[in-house]
């Protein structure tokens, strides 16, 4: 059974990084103008995986930035835990 320990450990790291990436890292509200970050006005939710969602007054969610590839999320996760 020990021949699969590397595979199991890689999968465990993948799942932990994926879960960590789906957690919210920051909330941001921008009123007026073009917006500080270039996304316009609204309420923004930033996730650890790099994705950014904007929620408008009608509770419609727009994806402003897609998530990073899982390899980058794993790198960010391992750096954040050191």
N, C-alpha and C positions, 0 to 999 in steps of 0.2 A: 503494500500500500504506500510505502514511502516514495515510490517513483512518481506519484502524482502530487506530492506536497508543493512543488513549485507552481503547478497549474492552479491548485486550490488557493494558494497565497495570492497569485495574480488576480484571480477572480474575486477574492475577498477585498483586495485593494480597489479593484474596479467598482464594486458595489458600494463601498464606503465613499469613494470619490464622487460617484454618481449621486448618492444621497446628499453629500455635502454641497455639491454643485447646485442642487435644487433648493437650497436654503436661501433666504433673503439676506443680502448683505447691506442694503441701504434703501431707504425711501427718499424721494426727492420731489418737491413741489415747485413748479415754476409758474409764476403769474405774470402775464404781459410780455410783450416783445417777442423776439425770435427764440428766446430761451438761452440760458447760460451754456448748455451743453450742445446746442444745435439741434435738439429734437423738437423744439417748439414748446408751447404751453401745455400744462397738464400735471398729473400726478404720475410719477415714474417709480417703478419697482426694479431694483437692480439685484441680480442673483449672483452667487459665488461662481457660477459657470460662465459668466460674462454676458448673459442675455439681459436685455432691458425691455420691459413692457410698460406701455403707457395706458392708463385707465382714464377714460374721459368721463364727463358728467353723466352720461347714460350708462355707465358701467361697462362700456365696450372696451375690450382689451386689444391693443395694437402692439405687435411685436416690432420694436424699433431696432433691435440688434439681436441676432440669433446667438445661440450658445456656442462656445468654443468647442473644438474637437475634444473628444474624451481624453486624448493623450495630454493636452494642455491642462485640462481639469485635474487629471491625476497629478501632474507636476505641481499645480497650484495647491492641491490638497496636501501633498507631502511636504511642501514648503511651509504651509500654514501650521502643520503639526510639529514642526521642529523648533 
